[in-house]
Amino acid sequence: MKPKTLLTLAVILAFVGLLAWSTLSAQKVTCNVCVEFNGGRNCAKASANSETDAARAAQTTACGPVASGMDQAIACDNRPAVSKSCSTQ
């Protein structure tokens, strides 16, 4: 391989590694949240930089299958979770 090709490949790999590291290192808290809505129950897991953000993202994800339409999704998001457990990474 030519030196220019190797240099280009090394730069691309370094950039991809930096992106992966920065994305994964920012997610310090993981939460598992279960919701009950419209007679259904669903659980979801999410990670974020803070417990509040991780719990909110997990609840929104958990509400998806049990709520149909925007109105129900908002109503489900505004209800307290049935269970919530968070851990720090």
Secondary structure, DSSP 8 states (H G I E B T S, - for coil): --HHHHHHHHHHHHHHHHHHHHHHHT--EEEEEEEEETTEEEEEEEEESSHHHHHHHHHHHHHHHH--SHHHHHHHHHS--SEEEEEE-
